[in-house]
Amino acid sequence: MRCGPSRRQMPRITTTRTTRSIANRALSTSPCARRALFTVHRQGQFRDFTGDISYDPANPAATQVDLTVYTDSVKIDNVEQEDLLRSDEFFDVASHPTMHFASTAVAGEAGGRLSVTGDLTIRGITRRLTVPIRVMPQANTAGTTTFDTTFQIDRTQFGLIGGGPRSREFKVSIGKDVAIHMAISARRALQGVTN
């Protein structure tokens, strides 16, 4: 993935207000420290997404996640297949320029993990699912935290059917299950503030 500014706002990650100062909980991201990957029969990525994660380690159940992925940013290093994915046989980016996930409930789990239930919308179809998120403070980088998740969806449940004339040109059998991996690393925006 290229380093540098996104066409749109970078993911903004903050944590919820507690009785302690909110200043030491503000996090900012690096354009080289975020990724949204997917795998069917080959790996691809979405190069453009924005989001907010509100997280308080003292109260993980209060976590809120809101992520938007721009479907026209799909990249698999094959221009013809990228055009197919952008077409109305798959993401239909002209009518559905974004995918969106918004959390509805969060449970804290052992080992710095979260179980996040929320609504995923693709092509105007919304399904509720639960995804695991690992929260990983980076020991070698003060104030930096990585939020990492891997899960699967059935693409046909979101209208990603294919099967049209453009799909048949490639003569490739695409499985229904799509593995998705997202990771965002963030660091505190303000330095010199202690808990």
C-alpha positions in Angstrom: 0.0 0.0 0.0 1.3 3.5 -0.8 2.3 5.8 1.9 0.8 9.3 1.8 -2.4 11.1 2.3 -5.7 9.5 1.4 -8.1 11.1 -1.1 -10.5 11.4 1.9 -10.1 11.9 5.7 -7.8 9.4 7.4 -9.3 7.1 10.0 -9.7 9.1 13.3 -9.5 7.1 16.4 -10.3 8.4 19.9 -11.2 6.9 23.2 -14.3 7.6 25.4 -14.3 10.2 28.1 -13.6 8.9 31.6 -13.0 10.6 35.0 -9.4 11.0 33.9 -8.3 13.6 31.4 -9.5 12.9 27.8 -6.3 14.6 26.5 -4.1 11.5 27.0 -6.6 9.4 25.1 -6.6 11.1 21.8 -5.1 8.9 19.0 -4.0 9.8 15.5 -3.2 7.4 12.7 -0.4 7.0 10.1 -1.4 6.4 6.4 1.2 3.6 6.4 -0.3 1.9 9.4 -3.8 0.9 8.2 -5.0 -1.8 5.8 -8.2 -3.4 4.6 -7.6 -6.7 2.9 -9.9 -9.4 1.4 -9.2 -12.9 0.1 -11.4 -15.1 -2.2 -9.2 -17.0 -4.6 -6.6 -14.2 -4.5 -5.8 -11.4 -2.2 -6.9 -7.8 -2.8 -7.3 -4.7 -0.8 -9.4 -1.5 -0.4 -7.0 1.4 -0.4 -9.3 4.1 0.9 -11.4 4.0 4.1 -12.3 6.2 7.0 -13.5 5.5 10.5 -13.8 6.2 14.2 -13.0 3.9 17.1 -13.9 5.1 20.6 -12.2 2.9 23.1 -11.5 3.0 26.8 -9.5 0.0 28.2 -11.1 0.5 31.6 -14.6 0.1 30.0 -14.3 -2.0 26.8 -18.1 -2.5 26.7 -18.5 1.2 25.9 -16.4 0.8 22.7 -17.9 2.2 19.5 -16.7 1.4 16.0 -17.8 3.1 12.8 -16.0 2.4 9.6 -16.6 3.3 5.9 -14.8 1.7 3.0 -14.8 3.3 -0.4 -15.6 0.6 -2.9 -13.9 2.3 -5.9 -10.6 1.9 -4.1 -10.5 -1.9 -4.6 -7.1 -3.1 -5.8 -6.0 -6.6 -6.9 -3.3 -5.7 -9.4 -5.4 -6.6 -12.4 -7.1 -3.7 -14.1 -9.8 -5.8 -15.9 -10.7 -7.7 -12.8 -10.8 -4.5 -10.7 -13.2 -3.0 -13.3 -15.3 -6.2 -12.9 -15.5 -5.8 -9.1 -16.5 -2.1 -9.5 -19.2 -3.0 -12.0 -22.9 -3.7 -11.2 -22.1 -7.4 -11.2 -20.3 -7.0 -7.8 -19.9 -3.7 -5.8 -21.7 -1.4 -8.3 -19.7 1.5 -7.2 -21.8 4.0 -9.2 -24.8 3.3 -7.1 -23.1 2.1 -3.9 -19.9 4.0 -3.4 -19.3 2.8 0.2 -19.5 -0.1 2.5 -20.2 0.7 6.1 -19.9 -1.0 9.5 -21.4 0.4 12.7 -21.2 -1.4 16.1 -24.3 -2.0 18.2 -22.8 -3.9 21.1 -19.3 -4.7 22.4 -18.1 -7.3 25.0 -14.6 -7.3 26.4 -12.8 -10.7 26.4 -9.6 -12.1 27.9 -6.3 -11.3 26.3 -7.1 -7.7 25.2 -9.8 -8.9 22.8 -13.2 -7.4 21.9 -16.3 -9.2 20.5 -18.0 -6.5 18.4 -21.5 -6.9 17.1 -22.7 -4.5 14.5 -24.4 -3.8 11.1 -22.4 -4.3 7.9 -23.9 -2.7 4.8 -22.8 -3.6 1.3 -24.8 -2.7 -1.9 -27.5 -1.3 0.3 -28.0 -4.7 2.1 -27.5 -4.7 5.9 -26.6 -7.8 7.9 -25.8 -8.1 11.5 -22.6 -9.9 12.4 -20.1 -10.3 15.3 -16.4 -9.9 14.7 -13.4 -10.3 16.9 -11.0 -7.4 17.4 -7.6 -7.7 19.0 -6.4 -4.6 20.8 -2.6 -4.6 20.8 -0.6 -1.8 22.5 2.8 -1.7 20.8 5.5 -2.2 23.3 8.2 -0.6 21.2 6.2 2.5 20.2 5.0 4.6 23.1 1.3 5.4 23.0 0.6 3.3 19.8 -2.3 0.8 19.7 -3.3 -1.5 16.9 -6.9 -2.7 16.3 -6.9 -5.9 14.3 -9.7 -8.1 13.0 -10.2 -11.1 10.7 -13.5 -12.5 9.8 -15.5 -14.1 7.0 -18.7 -13.1 5.1 -20.8 -14.8 2.5 -20.6 -12.4 -0.4 -23.9 -13.6 -1.9 -25.8 -12.4 1.2 -24.8 -8.9 0.2 -25.8 -9.1 -3.4 -22.2 -9.7 -4.7 -23.5 -12.4 -7.0 -21.5 -12.0 -10.2 -22.5 -14.4 -13.0 -23.1 -11.8 -15.6 -21.4 -11.5 -19.0 -18.3 -9.7 -17.6 -17.9 -12.4 -14.9 -18.1 -15.2 -17.4 -15.3 -13.7 -19.5 -12.8 -14.6 -16.8 -13.9 -18.2 -16.4 -12.9 -18.2 -12.7 -15.0 -19.9 -10.0 -15.2 -17.5 -7.1 -16.1 -19.0 -3.7 -19.0 -17.5 -1.6 -16.9 -17.0 1.5 -14.7 -13.9 1.6 -12.0 -13.5 4.3 -11.6 -9.9 5.5 -8.7 -8.6 7.4 -8.6 -5.0 8.7 -5.9 -3.4 10.9 -5.5 0.2 12.1 -2.6 1.4 14.1 -3.0 4.6 16.1 -0.9 6.7 18.5 -1.8 9.4 21.0 -1.9 12.8 19.4 -0.7 14.6 22.6 2.5 13.8 24.3 3.6 14.3 27.9 0.3 13.6 29.5 0.1 10.8 32.0 -2.8 8.8 33.3 
